[in-house]
Amino acid sequence: MATTTATRWEITDVAPNIGCTIRTDKQTLLSGAKTKEIRGLMESRGVIVFPQINLTDEEQIAFTHTLGTFAHEVGESKAGMDTVYPITMDPRVNPNASYLRGAFFWHIDGTMSDMPILASIMSARALAKEGGETDFCNTYAAFEALPEAEKRELEKLKVVHAMWRSQLYHDPEPSYASMKLWQSIGRNTLPLVWKHRTGRKSLVLGATALQVEGMDMFESEALLVRLREWATRPEYSYRHTWKLGDMVIWDNTGTMHRATHYDYDSGRLMHRTKLEGEEAFA
């Protein structure tokens, strides 16, 4: 593993194709002096872990602002106060907790939008006794490792994404009312291969992927499953086992992620902030 060390700034790769840790102090992190380097690592490594940095909510919000434009949650006013978002299965803390159950399956945030969020920043506030790790995979590296002939074929394809598809993973027999509510969010057709403005390319997959346009349903499903299995192979993946105070950033445009199962009544609580997207799917 490569290691670069400077005063209060130690970077260590955690897996061959994804992830690194940065050991630093709050003052360095909040100064904004390392913004360019952090953003470069987001693109090259996908996931950055700040072990037990223990930022407060206010400090996490301030840090988010150093990296780009703060993204508000759906329904929040951009003119309102910036806040952290509670990731929990406790409906007393988050009234939309049931919706978050889709997070247990591989996904990219924002496939129902033309421009997804750039990144998420999440801090551990309370942990489950068992489970609750977060898995990540590098969709850049996974695409780049495919045979050249297959890359060319995949670049021609588009995939219909629908939020309701992801909800069926955890609620396979929903009520009619629930299905109509999910379907009201609509659908979105995206390229299977995202051609980024940097010139790199990544796979656009995940639990919202419904069907490859123009392809037989059975062939489509087989292709999407095969590519998801490929992208989440160990050589492209990293599992983060949380400790209290950890903060993790991930590049939402070049990774997929999921939570591992934990008891919904465990009290697990993460506080999330996000960066607004800067590049549309293309």
C-alpha positions in Angstrom: 0.0 0.0 0.0 1.3 3.5 -0.8 1.8 5.9 2.0 2.4 9.7 1.8 3.2 11.5 5.0 3.3 15.2 5.9 2.7 17.2 9.1 -0.7 16.2 10.4 -1.6 14.8 6.9 -0.9 11.0 6.4 -2.5 9.3 3.4 -2.7 5.5 3.2 -4.3 3.4 0.5 -6.6 0.8 2.0 -7.2 -1.5 -1.0 -5.6 -1.8 -4.5 -8.3 -0.1 -6.5 -10.4 1.9 -4.0 -10.2 3.8 -0.8 -7.7 5.6 1.4 -7.5 6.9 4.9 -6.3 10.4 5.9 -5.1 11.0 9.4 -5.1 14.7 10.2 -6.5 17.2 12.7 -9.6 19.3 12.6 -7.8 22.6 12.0 -6.1 21.3 8.8 -9.3 19.8 7.6 -11.5 22.9 8.2 -8.9 25.3 6.8 -9.7 24.4 3.2 -6.0 24.2 2.4 -6.3 20.6 1.3 -9.5 21.0 -0.8 -7.8 20.4 -4.2 -6.0 17.3 -2.9 -9.1 15.9 -1.3 -11.1 16.3 -4.5 -8.4 14.6 -6.5 -8.4 11.7 -4.1 -12.2 11.5 -4.4 -11.9 10.9 -8.1 -8.8 8.7 -8.0 -9.6 6.6 -4.9 -13.4 6.9 -4.7 -13.6 6.7 -0.9 -11.7 8.7 1.8 -11.9 7.7 5.5 -11.0 10.2 8.2 -10.6 7.8 11.2 -12.2 9.2 14.4 -11.9 12.8 13.3 -14.9 13.5 15.5 -16.3 16.5 13.7 -19.4 18.2 15.3 -22.4 18.7 13.0 -21.4 22.4 12.6 -17.8 21.4 11.7 -19.0 18.8 9.2 -21.2 21.4 7.5 -18.3 23.8 7.4 -16.0 21.1 5.9 -18.6 20.3 3.3 -18.6 23.9 2.2 -14.9 23.8 1.7 -15.3 21.1 -1.0 -18.0 22.5 -3.2 -21.7 23.5 -3.1 -23.7 22.2 -0.2 -26.6 20.1 -1.4 -29.8 20.3 0.6 -32.1 17.3 1.0 -35.2 16.9 -1.2 -37.9 19.2 0.2 -35.4 21.5 2.0 -35.2 25.1 1.0 -31.8 26.1 -0.3 -32.4 29.5 1.4 -32.9 27.7 4.7 -30.3 26.7 7.3 -27.8 24.0 6.3 -28.3 20.9 8.3 -27.0 17.3 8.6 -29.4 14.5 7.6 -30.0 11.6 10.0 -29.4 8.1 8.5 -31.3 5.8 10.8 -34.0 3.2 10.7 -35.7 4.9 13.7 -38.8 6.7 12.4 -38.9 8.9 15.5 -35.6 10.4 14.4 -36.2 10.2 10.6 -39.9 10.0 9.4 -38.6 8.6 6.1 -36.7 5.8 7.7 -38.6 3.1 5.7 -37.4 4.6 2.4 -33.8 4.3 3.6 -34.1 0.5 3.6 -33.2 0.6 0.0 -29.7 1.5 1.2 -29.0 -2.2 2.0 -28.5 -2.9 -1.8 -25.9 -1.6 -4.2 -26.8 1.8 -5.6 -25.8 5.2 -6.8 -27.6 8.1 -5.3 -29.5 10.3 -7.8 -30.2 8.0 -10.7 -33.7 9.6 -10.9 -31.9 12.9 -11.7 -30.0 14.0 -14.8 -27.3 15.4 -12.5 -26.6 13.2 -9.4 -24.9 14.5 -6.3 -21.1 14.7 -6.5 -20.4 13.2 -3.1 -21.7 12.2 0.3 -19.9 12.9 3.6 -21.1 10.8 6.5 -20.1 10.7 10.2 -20.8 7.9 12.7 -22.8 9.0 15.7 -24.1 5.7 17.1 -23.2 2.1 16.0 -25.1 -1.2 15.8 -23.8 -4.0 18.0 -23.6 -6.2 14.8 -23.5 -5.2 11.2 -23.9 -1.8 9.8 -20.7 -1.7 7.8 -20.7 0.2 4.5 -19.5 -1.4 1.3 -18.1 0.6 -1.6 -17.1 -0.4 -5.1 -15.1 1.5 -7.8 -17.2 1.7 -11.0 -14.3 3.4 -12.8 -11.9 0.6 -12.1 -14.5 -2.1 -12.9 -15.2 -0.6 -16.3 -11.6 -0.1 -17.1 -10.8 -3.7 -16.4 -13.3 -5.1 -18.9 -12.2 -6.4 -22.3 -12.0 -3.6 -25.0 -14.6 -5.3 -27.2 -17.1 -5.5 -24.4 -16.5 -1.8 -23.4 -17.3 -0.7 -26.9 -20.6 -2.7 -26.9 -21.6 -1.5 -23.5 -21.0 2.2 -24.4 -23.9 1.9 -26.9 -26.5 0.9 -24.3 -28.9 2.9 -22.2 -30.7 1.7 -19.1 -34.1 2.7 -17.7 -33.9 3.4 -14.0 -36.9 3.5 -11.6 -37.0 4.2 -7.9 -39.8 1.6 -7.4 -37.5 -1.2 -8.6 -35.1 -0.5 -5.7 -37.9 -0.5 -3.2 -39.0 -4.0 -4.2 -35.7 -5.4 -2.9 -36.8 -4.8 0.7 -40.6 -4.8 0.2 -41.3 -7.4 -2.6 -45.1 -7.4 -2.0 -46.0 -3.7 -1.5 -49.5 -2.4 -1.2 -51.0 -0.9 -4.3 -50.9 2.5 -2.7 -47.2 2.1 -2.0 -46.5 1.0 -5.5 -48.4 4.0 -7.0 -46.5 6.4 -4.7 -43.1 4.9 -5.7 -44.1 5.0 -9.4 -45.1 8.7 -9.1 -41.4 9.5 -8.8 -41.1 8.4 -12.5 -38.3 6.9 -14.4 -35.1 8.0 -16.0 -33.1 6.7 -18.9 -29.3 6.8 -18.4 -26.2 5.6 -20.3 -24.9 2.3 -19.0 -21.4 3.8 -19.4 -20.9 7.4 -18.1 -18.4 9.3 -20.2 -17.0 11.8 -17.7 -15.6 15.2 -18.8 -12.2 14.0 -17.5 -12.2 11.4 -20.2 -12.6 8.5 -17.8 -15.6 6.2 -18.0 -17.6 4.4 -15.3 -20.5 1.9 -15.1 -23.9 3.2 -14.1 -25.6 0.4 -12.3 -27.5 -0.3 -9.0 -30.8 -1.3 -7.5 -32.8 1.3 -9.6 -31.6 -0.3 -12.9 -34.8 -1.7 -14.4 -34.1 -2.7 -18.0 -31.6 -2.1 -20.8 -33.4 -0.2 -23.5 -34.3 -2.3 -26.6 -33.1 -5.6 -25.0 -35.2 -8.6 -24.1 -36.2 -8.6 -20.4 -34.3 -11.8 -19.7 -31.2 -10.8 -21.5 -31.3 -7.4 -19.9 -31.6 -8.8 -16.4 -28.8 -11.2 -16.9 -26.5 -8.4 -18.2 -27.2 -6.1 -15.3 -26.7 -8.8 -12.8 -23.4 -9.9 -14.4 -22.1 -6.4 -14.5 -23.1 -5.7 -10.9 -21.4 -8.9 -9.8 -18.3 -7.8 -11.8 -18.2 -4.3 -10.4 -18.5 -5.5 -6.8 -15.7 -8.1 -7.0 -13.2 -7.9 -4.1 -10.5 -6.3 -6.2 -12.8 -3.2 -6.8 -14.4 -3.1 -3.4 -13.8 -1.8 0.1 -15.8 -2.5 3.3 -15.7 0.2 6.0 -16.2 -1.0 9.6 -17.2 2.1 11.4 -15.9 3.5 14.7 -17.5 6.3 16.5 -16.3 9.6 15.2 -15.2 8.2 11.8 -16.1 10.4 8.8 -16.2 9.0 5.2 -16.5 10.8 1.9 -17.3 9.0 -1.3 -17.4 10.1 -4.9 -21.0 9.3 -5.9 -20.2 9.6 -9.6 -17.6 6.8 -9.6 -18.7 4.4 -6.9 -21.7 2.3 -5.7 -22.3 1.7 -2.1 -24.6 -0.2 0.3 -25.0 -0.8 4.1 -24.7 -4.3 5.5 -27.7 -5.5 7.5 -28.1 -4.4 11.1 -31.0 -4.5 13.6 -33.4 -1.7 12.8 -33.8 -1.2 16.6 -30.1 -0.9 17.2 -30.0 2.9 17.3 -27.4 3.1 14.5 -27.1 6.7 13.5 -25.1 8.5 10.8 -25.1 12.2 10.0 -24.8 12.9 6.3 -24.1 16.0 4.2 -23.8 16.1 0.5 -22.2 18.1 -2.4 -24.3 19.2 -5.3 -23.6 17.6 -8.6 -21.3 19.3 -11.1 -21.7 16.9 -14.1 -24.7 15.3 -15.7 -24.9 11.7 -16.7 -23.5 11.5 -20.3 
